[in-house]
Amino acid sequence: MLAIEAYPALKFIHVSLVGCSGVLFAVRGAAVWMGQGWPTRRPVRVLSQIVDTLLLGAGVTLWLMLHLNPVRDAWLGTKLLLLLVYIAAGSLAMKGRSRLVRGTSYGCAIGVYLFIASVAVTHNPFGFLGS
């Protein structure tokens, strides 16, 4: 099987993992903000890490398969930079010292997640704002 023949399945896996990761973060973040303890327990954290690792692996594989370059393909570069912002905001949403920090970070992380999705769908570094 040629690598490009695997593209539709790999893209489906990647998009599915994007959805799983987003839903898992949204539910965990909301629960942490409401003072629940279960989202920070080891099995839930490990599940999140597994999903995110598979997501990253699928994304990097697509990147290599399609010969993309984050410098040349500005939408990909934007997506990667925003991924770092999403990780930082998501971490603060889970571990912030105050409810205000956790809530604000949670809202920012959700907004960045949605914007990353719009950049990916439009292949435009400005996402839905550039369409």
C-alpha positions in Angstrom: 0.0 0.0 0.0 1.4 3.4 -0.9 1.5 5.9 1.9 -0.8 8.3 0.2 -3.4 5.5 0.0 -3.5 5.6 3.8 -4.3 9.3 3.8 -8.1 9.1 4.1 -8.0 6.7 7.0 -5.2 8.7 8.7 -7.1 12.0 8.3 -10.2 10.3 9.7 -8.2 9.1 12.7 -6.6 12.5 13.2 -9.9 14.4 13.0 -11.6 11.8 15.3 -8.8 12.2 17.9 -9.1 16.0 17.6 -12.8 15.6 18.6 -12.0 13.1 21.4 -9.2 15.3 22.8 -11.4 18.4 22.7 -14.4 16.7 24.4 -12.2 15.1 27.0 -10.5 18.5 27.8 -13.9 20.3 27.9 -15.4 17.9 30.3 -12.3 17.6 32.5 -11.8 21.4 32.6 -15.4 22.1 33.5 -15.3 19.5 36.2 -12.1 20.9 37.6 -13.6 24.4 37.6 -16.6 23.1 39.5 -14.3 21.6 42.2 -14.5 17.9 41.2 -11.4 15.8 41.9 -11.8 13.0 39.4 -10.4 14.9 36.4 -7.0 15.0 38.0 -6.8 11.4 39.0 -4.2 9.3 37.3 -6.4 7.1 35.1 -8.1 10.1 33.6 -4.8 12.0 33.1 -3.3 8.9 31.4 -6.3 8.6 29.1 -5.9 12.2 28.1 -2.2 11.8 27.5 -2.8 8.7 25.4 -5.4 10.4 23.2 -3.1 13.5 22.8 -0.1 11.4 22.0 -2.0 9.5 19.3 -3.3 12.8 18.0 0.2 14.2 17.8 1.5 11.1 16.1 -1.3 11.2 13.5 -0.7 14.9 12.9 3.0 14.5 12.4 2.5 11.5 10.1 0.1 13.6 8.0 2.6 16.4 8.0 5.3 14.1 6.7 3.1 12.3 4.2 1.9 15.5 2.6 5.4 17.1 2.7 4.2 20.1 4.6 6.5 22.8 5.9 5.3 25.1 8.8 7.4 27.9 7.4 6.1 27.6 3.8 2.6 26.5 4.8 1.7 29.4 7.1 -1.5 27.8 8.3 0.4 24.8 9.7 2.9 27.1 11.4 0.1 29.0 13.0 -1.6 25.8 14.1 1.7 24.6 15.7 2.2 27.9 17.5 -1.4 28.0 18.7 -1.0 24.4 19.9 1.7 25.6 22.4 -0.7 28.3 23.6 -3.5 25.7 24.0 -1.2 23.5 26.0 -0.2 26.3 28.3 -3.8 27.5 28.8 -5.0 24.0 29.3 -2.4 23.3 31.9 -3.4 26.4 33.8 -7.1 25.4 33.5 -6.2 22.1 35.3 -3.6 23.4 37.8 -4.3 27.1 38.3 -4.1 28.2 41.9 -7.4 30.1 41.9 -10.8 29.4 40.5 -10.5 32.7 38.5 -7.2 31.5 36.9 -8.6 28.1 36.1 -11.9 29.5 34.7 -10.1 32.2 32.6 -7.6 29.7 31.3 -10.3 27.2 30.5 -12.2 29.7 28.4 -9.0 30.7 26.6 -8.0 27.1 25.9 -11.5 26.3 24.5 -11.3 29.5 22.3 -7.8 28.5 21.1 -8.9 24.9 20.4 -11.8 26.2 18.2 -9.5 28.7 16.4 -7.0 25.9 15.7 -9.8 23.9 14.2 -10.8 26.8 12.0 -7.2 27.2 10.8 -7.0 23.5 10.0 -10.3 23.5 8.1 -9.7 26.7 6.1 -5.9 26.2 5.6 -5.7 29.9 6.4 -3.5 31.2 9.2 -6.3 33.6 10.1 -8.8 30.7 10.3 -12.5 31.8 10.1 -11.4 35.4 10.3 -9.6 35.2 7.0 -12.3 33.5 5.0 
